[in-house]
Amino acid sequence: MDMNILTDDNVELRATLYKANNPKAVVLINPGTATKTSYYLPFAKYLREHGFHVILWNYRGFCDSKTSHLKECHYQYSDIGRYDIPAAIDTAKRLFNDLPLYCVGHSAGGQQVGLAHNADQLDALIAVAVSAGYFSYMPLRYRLKANFFFRFLAPLSNKVFNYVPAKSFKLMEDLPAGFTEEWGAWCREKELFFSDKFYGKTIPLGTYKNFNVPTFVFTADDDEICTERNLHNFWKNVTSDRPIIFKRYSIGRGSDQSVGHFGYFRSKNTHIWQDILETINKVHHDKPLQTL
């Protein structure tokens, strides 16, 4: 069922609700930055088959939520956490207030949950590939690619087109100018938006402090962005009364089970889907999870 999500700053986002028979809870899938919504569809259907209503949606300016030409937009990267995620949470709670609400957040979709003023309405966060994104802590090949994009292609495109036509270069979906500027600025800092440049300034003081949503972090050691140091530098800044539980997949070089930053939701890695499902089910049944 297609549906609309309206943010507090009056931006309309598009979503699709996949209804389960006799649902036990609702799962909100927050996508990664500039990632096609359809990429998460097989995973959404998998959760639906196991008894969960699923809301699959995307952020302002992307995929079905793209309602105007990006050169006319003044979106910021932090609008995802400031406006879009809160609106998605509010919509899910309004529609299914009697059901628990779980969030599977991929990359920025989990990273920015802590910016949402109503994040405490979540019954659990499954944070997939969520870390800082410091360029220098990425593998050399990916680091060069990221630096080329943020230090050359994006600034040049913003000057010429007033947006970044990334889709034309087969990199990702197209991006608003202000969006890439803030995103790139965050990734130049070891601790992302926890850096003194942003924290307490453009990022509210107290973000991710006393973040008492049960949180489970899934990562892979071949993830080009979510490296060990980037993982540490994000989560060391999150404080919670509850333990934050980590599962890191060890991937051998040349393995058929490669994950990278975008493989968690590919059908060849359904063992990850099974682990996420098991985690949600255990939280749902209030069983203690000491390890993953």
N, C-alpha and C positions, 0 to 999 in steps of 0.2 A: 504494500500500500504506500503510495507516494504521499509525502507530507511536507509541510513548511515549518521552519523554525525562525522565529523573529527575534533578533538581538535587541538589547537595550538601546543601541545606537541606530536602530531601525534598518538593519540590513537583513534581507531575507535569505535564509539558507535552505537548501533542498536536502531532503532525507528520504529514505525508504525504510518502512517498517516491515520486517519479516516475522509474521506471527506464528507461534508454536501452538500446538494443541496442548491444553492443560499446562500452561506455562508456570514454571516455578520462580522465575525472576526475569529481569530485563538486562540485556547487555548493550552498552553503548560502545560502538567501535569508533575511536578517534584516529583518523588516518595520519600518516606521516606527511611532511611538508610536500606540497605539489605532487602528491601521489594520486593516481586515478582511483576513484571510489571502487570501480569494478575489480581492482586488484584484491580487495578484501571479500568479495562476494562468495567464493567457495568456503571460506572460513565462517562467514556469517550463516550460510546455509547449514554448515556442520553444527554450529551452536543451536540453530533452530531445531534441527533433528534431534538434539539432545535436551529439548525442553525449555529453551530460552527464547523469549521475544528478543529480536535483535534490531537495533536502530543503526543503520549504516548511512553516514552523512559525510559532508565535506565542508571545508572552511570557505569564507568569503573569497570570491575571485577564482575558485577552482571548480572544475568539472561542472556538475549540474548547478552548483551555487554561483557560477559565473553569470551575472546578470547585466553587466555593462562592460564596455571596453576598458581594459586595464589602465590605459593612459589617462583615463578620467578618474581613476581611483586614488585615494590618499590613504590606503591601508598601511598599517604597521604590522610587523611580525607578531608583536605582543598582543595584537587584537584577537589572536586565536585564543589566548588564555583569558584576556580581559573581557571579551564579549561573546565569542563564538561558543566556547566550551560551557560557560555558565548557561547560555540559552539552551543548549542541547540537554544539559542536566535538568533545567526547569521544565522543558517540554516532556522529557521522559517521566519525571515525577508527576506532572499534571495528568498525563495519560494513564499512568499505572502506579498511582500512589500506594496501592496495597501490596505491591511487589518490591522485593529488594532490587537495588540498582547497582550493577557492576560495570566497571569501565575497563576496556582493553585499549590502552593507548600506545600507539606505535610511534617511536621517535618523538617528534614535537608534540604528538597527540598525548603522550604521557608526560613529557617534559614540562608542558605548560599547564597541566592540571592544577598545580599548586598556585597558579595565578588566579584561578577561578574563586570568586567570593563564596560560592556555594559548594565547594568540593566536599565539605563534610556531609553532604547529602548522599555521597557514594558509600556503598557497603563494602567495597574493596576496589583497589586499583591494581590491574595487571599491567605493569610497565614493561613494554617490549622494546629492546634496543634503546633505552633511555639513558642518556649520559650527557656530559658536556661535549662540545664539538670542536675543541681546540685543534687548529690546523696542524700544528707541529707535533701533535701526538697521534697523528694518522700515519699509516704506512706511506712510504715515499711516493709511490705512484698515485695514490689517491690524494695525498697532500698537494702534489703538483696540480692535479686536476681541480681541486677545491680552490687553490690559490689563483689559478687561471680564471676560474669562474667569478670569484668574488672581487679580485683585484683588477681584473682587466675586462672580461666580457660584460659583467653586470654594470659596472660604472659607465662603460662606453655605450651600452645599449640604453641605459637610463638617459644619457645625454642626447642620444640620437632619436630614440623612440618614446621616451618617457615611460617605458616599461621594459621588461626583459623577455624577448621572444624565445625562451629556452626550448620550447617545443620544436621550433624550427631546427634547432641543433641536436634534437633527439636526446636532450638531457633530462627534462622533466616538464611539467606543465608550465605555461607562461606565468610570470611573476610581476606584481606591482613594484614600482621603483622604490618607494619607502620601505616596502617589505624586505627587499634584498639588502638594503642599506643597514637596517637594524639587525637582520639575521647575520650578515657578514661581520658587523661590529661585535656581536656576541661571540662569534667563533674565533675572533682574534684574542679573546681572553681565556686564560687557562680554566677559569671557573664559570664561564658562560655569563649568565645574567646575575650571578652572585658576586661578580667583580665589583669593586668599589666604584667603578665608572657608572654602574647602573643600579646597584642595590641601594635602596633608600632614595633613589632619584626617579628614574623611569620605571623601575620595579619597586613596588611598595615594600617598605621595611617590614620585616616579619613574614615575608613570603616563604613558605615551606618550613616555618618554625611552628612547632606543635601541630604537625601534620599527622593527625591521628587516624587517618584512613588506613585500614589494613592494606599493606603494599607488598607486592611480589614482583621481583624484577627478573626478567628473562633476557639473557644475552648470549652471544656466541663469540668464541675467541677468534673467529675469522671475520668479524664485523669490522669494516674499514673505518667506521666512525666511533663506534662504541668500544674503543680499546680499553685496556685495563686502567690506564691513567685517566682517560676521559670518564670512565665509569666511576672511579674513585672521586674525582674532583667535582662531580655533580652530587653524588649521594652523601658525601661527607658534610654537605651543607644542609641536609634535611634532618630535622629533629622530630622525633615521635615518641609517644609513650608505648607504642607497639613496636615489636621487632620488625625490621624491614628484611624480608627473606629473599635471597638471591639464588638463582640457578643459572650457571654458565655452561653452555655446551662446548665440549672440547672437539674441535673439528680437525682431522688430519689433513695435511696438505695433499691436494689432488683428490680428496675424498668426494664420492658421489653425494655425500650429505652436506655439501657446502651450504652455508647460510648467508654470510655477508650481512649487509644492512637491510636488504629487502627480501631475503629468502624465508623469513619466519612464517609467512602466510602462503607460501607456495605449497601445492599439494604433495610435492615430493618430501616435504618435511612435516607430514601429519603427526609424527611423534611429538612435535612441539605443540600442535593443536591439542593432542591428547593430554599433555602435561598441563596446559592452560585450563582445559575442561576439568581435569581432576582437581586442580587448585580451586577453581570456582565452586565446584561441588562440595569440597571439604569446608570452604568458608560458609557456604550456604547451609550446611548441616552442622555448623559451629564446632567442627573438629579442629583441635590444635594442630598447627603445621610448624614443626620445628625445623624441618629441612625440606628442600625440593629436590 
